[in-house]
Amino acid sequence: MSSTVVKDVEKVNSIVWFRNDLRAVDHSGLSHAIDNSKNVIGVYCFNPHQFKLNNLGFPKTDSFRANFLIESVKCLKEELKKINISLIIGVDKPESLISSIILKKNIGRVYLQDEWTEEEIKEEDFLKKIDIDIFKFNDQFLYHPQDVDINNISNVFTNFRKYCEKKLHVRQSFVLNTKMNEDNLIEDEFLLPTLKDLGLNNFNFDHRSAFPFKGGYKQGLDRLNYYLWESKKVSFYKKTRNGLIGKDYSSKLSSWLSNGSLSPRMIYHSIKDYEKKIQKNQSTYWMIFELIWRDFFKYISIINGNKIFKVGGILDKNYIWIHETKLFEKWINGKTPEPFVNANMLELKYTGWMSNRGRQNVASYLSKENNIDWRWGAKYFESKLIDYDVHSNYGNWMYVSGVGNDPRDRKFNIKFQAERYDPNNKFQNLWLQEKLSLF
């Protein structure tokens, strides 16, 4: 049986399988599990497949994102313990770990976030072979799929945005009012893996990073509160969002959104509250505008399936792409003829972060100047970016590369972009100078 979350089911022992929903608040599956289960166990699998080298020679998930993930799972474990739920953690395939728990703990129901991309579907296929109820939920969206008429979604973002703003409303966040009894806790100690356990290298934090943050719900909530209520930076977001240096030119909330430490509803309702109590302007709207973009790429992914991973994209474009490894490596290592591209790529290499402005420029350069298969760039971003999200990543790469949702198929003028957004070369000088530690 597979269904969305419903009420009034028989109480059984349940598992909440956490994936990209690493929080205990605004979590409909967890709320339903607590209300309708005898016992509840949380599970998180560090699937070894996610950390192996891909066909281009770098880890599918590299150290920066993996470290942020480990921190996020650690925080989830602590938050779940407050409501008397243990989190079983394993470096193992979900099929092996979860199947064994189902047998040992007499599990009758599994709760998990609904996913639709190929790898995630394959990862959960084993559940179909087990006599167990499967309940799925959709908390990763701003606009819930049950509220969205899929036939109203075109390939043009503006049409989608207007439809959402005119016809839809954002549901309220789920409030967790209850918790399990203390005897629900499991005594075993389930340890977090280290980067070494995942086959990855340790790294030293780079003081130049625009993302000096840790993973987890508490850190994400602190950042949200800082950006809105403490600093009121949200009131200037539209003016600063194309910045390149420092932690405050943008909210940086995408990283906590990407692994579900925060939900889009939480951010939306916080902004709406801010608009009521402090200020409503173009900048506060623009933060919501960006959340709608995020939803847009998720729905484009649902509609188009595996086409978002195909070289022709959702438009089936028959462009000629090259697969020149040496040229690609120059892009990765910041050794192209364009200093602005190089500075952004070095920032990504050393920190796992890059600004939105930087991402557009380096993606345009790789696909439009070098004509290298845009999917190579998407895979590198998947490996390095702390805030990697499969739908936004591939959606944006298709968009910039001319095989997605940009009706104008634009090409960035890199030199003009550098002059406009880094007129005094501060950003380029920051990343192109030799590291001080080398002297």
C-alpha positions as CSV (number, residue, x, y, z in Angstrom):
1,M,0.0,0.0,0.0
2,S,1.3,3.5,-0.8
3,S,-0.6,6.6,-0.1
4,T,-0.4,10.2,1.1
5,V,-0.7,10.8,4.9
6,V,-4.3,10.2,6.2
7,K,-6.0,10.1,9.5
8,D,-7.4,7.3,11.6
9,V,-5.3,4.3,10.8
10,E,-4.6,1.3,12.9
11,K,-1.7,1.9,15.4
12,V,1.4,-0.1,14.6
13,N,5.2,0.2,15.0
14,S,6.4,2.8,12.5
15,I,9.6,4.0,10.9
16,V,10.2,7.5,9.7
17,W,12.8,7.2,7.0
18,F,14.5,10.6,6.8
19,R,16.2,11.7,3.6
20,N,15.9,15.4,2.5
21,D,13.6,16.3,5.4
22,L,16.0,16.5,8.3
23,R,13.8,18.3,10.9
24,A,11.3,17.5,13.5
25,V,9.1,20.7,12.9
26,D,6.7,21.2,10.0
27,H,7.0,17.5,9.2
28,S,3.6,16.0,8.4
29,G,5.0,12.5,8.2
30,L,6.5,12.7,11.7
31,S,3.4,14.3,13.1
32,H,1.2,11.6,11.7
33,A,3.6,8.8,12.9
34,I,3.5,10.1,16.5
35,D,-0.3,10.4,16.5
36,N,-0.9,7.0,14.9
37,S,1.8,4.6,16.1
38,K,2.6,2.4,19.1
39,N,6.3,3.1,18.7
40,V,8.2,5.3,16.3
41,I,11.8,4.9,15.1
42,G,13.7,7.4,13.0
43,V,16.2,6.1,10.4
44,Y,18.9,7.9,8.4
45,C,21.1,6.0,5.9
46,F,24.4,7.4,4.6
47,N,24.1,5.4,1.4
48,P,27.6,4.6,0.2
49,H,26.5,5.1,-3.4
50,Q,26.2,8.8,-2.7
51,F,29.8,9.2,-1.8
52,K,31.5,7.1,-4.5
53,L,33.5,8.5,-7.4
54,N,31.3,9.3,-10.4
55,N,32.3,8.6,-14.1
56,L,34.1,12.0,-14.2
57,G,36.4,11.1,-11.3
58,F,35.2,13.1,-8.4
59,P,32.9,12.1,-5.5
60,K,29.1,12.2,-6.2
61,T,28.9,14.0,-2.8
62,D,32.2,15.6,-1.8
63,S,33.4,16.7,1.7
64,F,31.7,20.2,2.0
65,R,28.2,18.9,1.4
66,A,28.8,15.7,3.3
67,N,30.1,17.6,6.3
68,F,27.1,19.9,6.3
69,L,24.9,16.7,6.0
70,I,26.6,15.1,9.0
71,E,26.0,18.2,11.1
72,S,22.4,18.3,10.0
73,V,21.8,14.6,10.9
74,K,23.5,15.2,14.3
75,C,21.0,18.1,15.0
76,L,18.1,15.9,13.8
77,K,19.1,13.2,16.2
78,E,19.2,15.7,19.1
79,E,15.8,17.2,18.2
80,L,14.2,13.8,17.9
81,K,15.5,12.8,21.3
82,K,13.6,15.7,22.8
83,I,10.4,14.0,21.7
84,N,11.6,10.5,22.7
85,I,12.4,9.2,19.3
86,S,15.7,7.5,18.5
87,L,17.4,8.0,15.2
88,I,19.1,4.9,13.9
89,I,22.1,6.0,11.7
90,G,24.0,3.7,9.4
91,V,26.5,3.8,6.6
92,D,24.6,1.3,4.5
93,K,22.2,0.9,1.7
94,P,18.6,1.6,2.8
95,E,17.5,-1.8,1.5
96,S,19.8,-3.5,3.9
97,L,19.5,-1.3,7.0
98,I,15.8,-0.6,6.9
99,S,14.8,-4.1,5.9
100,S,16.7,-5.5,9.0
101,I,15.0,-2.9,11.3
102,I,11.5,-3.8,9.9
103,L,12.1,-7.5,10.8
104,K,13.7,-6.8,14.2
105,K,11.2,-4.2,15.4
106,N,8.1,-5.7,13.9
107,I,7.5,-2.5,11.8
108,G,4.1,-2.2,10.1
109,R,4.4,1.2,8.5
110,V,7.1,3.4,6.8
111,Y,6.8,7.2,6.4
112,L,9.0,8.9,3.8
113,Q,9.1,12.0,1.8
114,D,7.7,11.6,-1.7
115,E,10.4,11.7,-4.3
116,W,10.2,11.1,-8.1
117,T,13.7,11.3,-9.6
118,E,15.2,8.1,-10.8
119,E,17.9,7.5,-8.1
120,E,15.5,8.1,-5.2
121,I,12.8,5.8,-6.7
122,K,15.3,3.0,-7.1
123,E,16.5,3.6,-3.5
124,E,13.0,2.9,-2.1
125,D,12.0,0.1,-4.6
126,F,12.7,-2.5,-2.0
127,L,9.8,-1.4,0.1
128,K,7.4,-2.7,-2.6
129,K,8.7,-6.3,-1.9
130,I,7.8,-6.1,1.8
131,D,4.3,-6.5,3.3
132,I,4.2,-3.0,4.8
133,D,2.2,0.2,4.6
134,I,4.0,3.1,2.9
135,F,2.9,6.6,3.7
136,K,4.4,9.5,1.7
137,F,4.2,13.2,2.3
138,N,5.1,16.4,0.3
139,D,6.6,18.9,2.7
140,Q,9.4,19.9,0.4
141,F,7.1,22.1,-1.6
142,L,5.9,25.7,-1.0
143,Y,2.7,24.9,-2.9
144,H,1.4,21.5,-2.0
145,P,1.0,19.1,-5.0
146,Q,-2.6,18.4,-4.1
147,D,-3.4,22.1,-4.5
148,V,-1.6,22.5,-7.9
149,D,-3.3,21.7,-11.2
150,I,-0.4,20.2,-13.1
151,N,-2.1,21.1,-16.4
152,N,-1.6,24.8,-15.5
153,I,2.2,24.5,-15.4
154,S,3.9,25.8,-18.6
155,N,7.6,25.9,-19.4
156,V,7.6,29.6,-18.6
157,F,8.3,30.6,-15.0
158,T,6.3,33.8,-15.1
159,N,3.1,31.9,-16.1
160,F,3.7,29.5,-13.2
161,R,4.3,32.3,-10.7
162,K,1.2,34.2,-11.7
163,Y,-0.9,31.1,-11.5
164,C,0.4,30.3,-8.0
165,E,0.1,33.9,-6.7
166,K,-3.5,34.2,-8.1
167,K,-5.0,30.8,-7.5
168,L,-3.1,29.1,-4.6
169,H,-2.3,29.6,-1.0
170,V,0.6,28.3,1.1
171,R,-0.6,25.8,3.7
172,Q,0.2,26.4,7.4
173,S,3.2,24.6,8.9
174,F,2.6,21.5,10.9
175,V,2.9,22.1,14.7
176,L,4.2,19.2,16.8
177,N,2.0,19.2,19.9
178,T,2.7,15.7,21.2
179,K,5.7,13.4,21.7
180,M,6.3,9.7,22.3
181,N,6.6,8.2,25.8
182,E,10.1,7.8,27.1
183,D,10.0,4.0,26.8
184,N,9.9,4.6,23.0
185,L,13.6,5.4,23.1
186,I,16.1,2.7,22.0
187,E,19.1,2.3,24.3
188,D,21.6,1.6,21.5
189,E,24.0,4.4,20.6
190,F,23.9,5.1,16.9
191,L,27.1,7.0,16.0
192,L,27.5,9.5,13.2
193,P,30.1,8.7,10.5
194,T,33.1,10.9,9.9
195,L,34.2,12.1,6.5
196,K,36.8,9.4,6.6
197,D,34.1,6.8,7.2
198,L,32.4,8.0,4.0
199,G,35.7,7.7,2.0
200,L,36.1,11.5,1.9
201,N,38.9,13.9,2.8
202,N,38.9,16.3,5.7
203,F,39.2,20.0,4.9
204,N,40.2,23.2,6.6
205,F,37.7,26.0,6.7
206,D,38.7,28.9,4.3
207,H,38.4,32.3,6.0
208,R,37.3,33.9,2.8
209,S,34.1,31.8,2.6
210,A,30.8,33.5,2.2
211,F,29.2,30.5,3.9
212,P,30.6,30.2,7.4
213,F,27.7,28.2,8.7
214,K,27.0,24.7,10.1
215,G,24.2,22.3,9.2
216,G,21.1,21.5,11.1
217,Y,17.7,22.8,12.0
218,K,18.9,25.0,14.9
219,Q,21.6,26.7,12.8
220,G,19.1,27.2,10.0
221,L,16.6,28.7,12.3
222,D,19.2,31.0,13.8
223,R,20.1,32.2,10.3
224,L,16.5,32.8,9.4
225,N,15.9,34.8,12.6
226,Y,19.1,36.7,12.0
227,Y,18.4,37.6,8.4
228,L,14.8,38.7,9.2
229,W,14.4,39.9,12.8
230,E,17.9,40.7,14.1
231,S,19.6,42.3,11.1
232,K,16.5,43.0,9.0
233,K,18.7,42.3,6.0
234,V,15.7,40.8,4.2
235,S,14.4,44.4,3.7
236,F,17.4,45.0,1.4
237,Y,17.6,41.6,-0.3
238,K,16.7,42.7,-3.8
239,K,19.5,45.3,-3.8
240,T,22.2,43.0,-2.4
241,R,21.3,39.6,-3.8
242,N,23.8,39.9,-6.7
243,G,26.7,40.4,-4.2
244,L,29.8,38.2,-4.2
245,I,31.6,38.7,-0.8
246,G,30.4,38.1,2.7
247,K,27.6,36.2,4.5
248,D,24.9,38.8,4.2
249,Y,24.4,39.7,0.6
250,S,21.9,36.9,0.4
251,S,20.0,34.8,3.0
252,K,22.1,31.6,2.4
253,L,19.0,29.6,3.4
254,S,19.2,27.4,0.4
255,S,21.6,25.0,2.1
256,W,19.1,24.2,5.0
257,L,16.3,24.0,2.4
258,S,18.2,21.6,0.3
259,N,18.4,18.8,2.9
260,G,15.2,19.8,4.6
261,S,16.6,21.2,7.8
262,L,14.2,24.0,7.1
263,S,11.0,23.8,5.1
264,P,9.9,26.4,2.5
265,R,6.6,26.9,4.4
266,M,8.6,27.9,7.5
267,I,10.5,30.5,5.6
268,Y,7.4,31.8,3.8
269,H,5.4,32.3,6.9
270,S,8.3,33.9,8.7
271,I,8.6,36.4,5.9
272,K,4.9,37.1,5.9
273,D,5.0,37.6,9.7
274,Y,7.9,40.0,9.1
275,E,5.9,41.9,6.5
276,K,3.1,42.4,9.0
277,K,5.2,43.5,11.9
278,I,8.2,45.2,10.3
279,Q,8.1,46.0,6.6
280,K,6.7,44.8,3.3
281,N,8.6,45.8,0.2
282,Q,10.1,44.6,-3.0
283,S,12.9,42.8,-1.2
284,T,10.6,40.8,1.1
285,Y,8.5,39.8,-1.9
286,W,11.7,38.8,-3.8
287,M,12.6,36.3,-1.1
288,I,9.2,34.6,-1.7
289,F,9.7,35.0,-5.4
290,E,12.9,32.8,-5.1
291,L,10.9,30.2,-3.2
292,I,8.4,30.0,-6.1
293,W,11.4,29.5,-8.5
294,R,12.4,26.5,-6.3
295,D,8.9,25.0,-6.6
296,F,8.8,25.7,-10.3
297,F,11.9,23.5,-11.0
298,K,10.4,20.7,-8.8
299,Y,7.2,20.7,-10.9
300,I,9.2,20.9,-14.1
301,S,11.0,17.8,-12.9
302,I,7.8,16.0,-12.1
303,I,6.3,16.8,-15.5
304,N,9.5,15.9,-17.5
305,G,11.0,13.1,-15.5
306,N,14.4,11.9,-16.7
307,K,14.5,14.4,-19.5
308,I,16.1,16.9,-17.0
309,F,19.1,14.6,-17.1
310,K,19.3,14.2,-20.9
311,V,21.7,16.2,-22.9
312,G,18.9,17.7,-25.0
313,G,17.1,18.8,-21.8
314,I,13.3,19.2,-21.7
315,L,13.4,20.9,-25.1
316,D,15.1,18.0,-26.9
317,K,17.6,20.4,-28.4
318,N,20.1,18.8,-30.7
319,Y,23.1,20.9,-30.0
320,I,26.6,19.7,-30.5
321,W,28.4,19.2,-27.2
322,I,32.1,18.3,-26.7
323,H,33.6,16.1,-24.0
324,E,37.1,17.6,-23.6
325,T,38.5,16.6,-20.2
326,K,41.4,19.0,-20.2
327,L,39.2,22.0,-20.9
328,F,36.7,20.9,-18.3
329,E,39.6,20.6,-15.7
330,K,40.7,24.1,-16.4
331,W,37.2,25.3,-15.7
332,I,37.1,23.3,-12.4
333,N,40.5,24.6,-11.3
334,G,40.0,28.2,-12.2
335,K,42.5,28.3,-15.1
336,T,40.3,29.7,-17.9
337,P,41.1,32.9,-19.8
338,E,38.3,34.6,-17.8
339,P,39.4,35.9,-14.3
340,F,35.8,36.3,-13.1
341,V,35.0,32.7,-14.0
342,N,38.2,31.6,-12.3
343,A,37.5,33.4,-9.1
344,N,34.1,31.9,-8.8
345,M,35.3,28.4,-9.5
346,L,38.1,28.7,-6.9
347,E,35.5,29.8,-4.4
348,L,33.5,26.7,-5.1
349,K,36.6,24.5,-5.0
350,Y,37.7,25.7,-1.6
351,T,34.4,26.3,0.2
352,G,31.5,24.5,-1.4
353,W,29.7,27.8,-2.0
354,M,29.2,30.1,-4.9
355,S,26.9,33.1,-5.4
356,N,23.9,33.0,-7.7
357,R,25.5,35.5,-10.0
358,G,28.7,33.4,-10.1
359,R,26.8,30.2,-10.8
360,Q,25.1,31.8,-13.8
361,N,28.3,33.1,-15.3
362,V,30.4,29.9,-14.9
363,A,27.6,27.8,-16.2
364,S,27.2,30.0,-19.2
365,Y,30.9,30.0,-19.8
366,L,31.2,26.2,-19.7
367,S,28.2,25.5,-21.9
368,K,28.1,28.5,-24.3
369,E,31.8,29.4,-24.6
370,N,33.4,26.0,-24.3
371,N,30.4,24.0,-25.6
372,I,31.1,21.3,-23.0
373,D,28.3,19.0,-22.1
374,W,26.3,21.0,-19.5
375,R,25.7,17.8,-17.5
376,W,29.4,17.7,-16.6
377,G,29.0,21.0,-15.0
378,A,25.8,19.9,-13.2
379,K,27.6,16.8,-11.8
380,Y,30.5,19.0,-10.5
381,F,28.0,21.3,-8.8
382,E,26.3,18.2,-7.4
383,S,29.6,17.1,-5.9
384,K,30.7,20.5,-4.5
385,L,27.7,22.6,-3.6
386,I,26.6,22.5,0.0
387,D,23.1,23.6,-1.1
388,Y,22.8,21.1,-3.9
389,D,19.2,20.3,-4.8
390,V,18.6,17.9,-7.7
391,H,15.7,19.8,-9.2
392,S,17.1,23.3,-8.9
393,N,20.5,22.3,-10.0
394,Y,19.5,20.5,-13.2
395,G,16.7,23.1,-13.8
396,N,19.2,26.0,-13.6
397,W,21.8,24.2,-15.7
398,M,19.3,23.5,-18.4
399,Y,18.0,27.1,-18.2
400,V,21.5,28.6,-18.7
401,S,22.6,26.1,-21.3
402,G,19.6,26.7,-23.6
403,V,17.9,23.3,-23.2
404,G,15.5,24.3,-20.5
405,N,13.1,27.1,-19.4
406,D,14.7,30.2,-20.8
407,P,12.7,31.3,-23.8
408,R,15.4,33.7,-24.8
409,D,18.4,31.3,-24.7
410,R,20.7,34.0,-23.4
411,K,24.5,34.0,-23.3
412,F,26.3,35.9,-20.6
413,N,28.9,38.5,-21.5
414,I,31.4,37.5,-18.8
415,K,33.5,40.7,-19.0
416,F,30.5,42.9,-18.8
417,Q,29.2,40.9,-15.8
418,A,32.6,41.2,-14.1
419,E,32.6,45.0,-14.6
420,R,29.1,45.4,-13.4
421,Y,29.2,43.1,-10.3
422,D,32.8,43.3,-9.4
423,P,33.8,46.8,-10.6
424,N,36.8,47.1,-8.3
425,N,38.0,43.5,-8.7
426,K,37.5,42.9,-4.9
427,F,36.0,39.5,-5.4
428,Q,38.5,38.5,-8.1
429,N,41.5,39.7,-6.0
430,L,40.1,37.8,-3.0
431,W,40.2,34.4,-4.8
432,L,42.9,34.9,-7.4
433,Q,45.7,35.9,-5.0
434,E,47.8,33.1,-3.6
435,K,46.7,31.7,-0.3
436,L,48.5,33.3,2.6
437,S,49.3,29.9,4.1
438,L,51.6,29.3,1.1
439,F,54.0,32.0,2.0
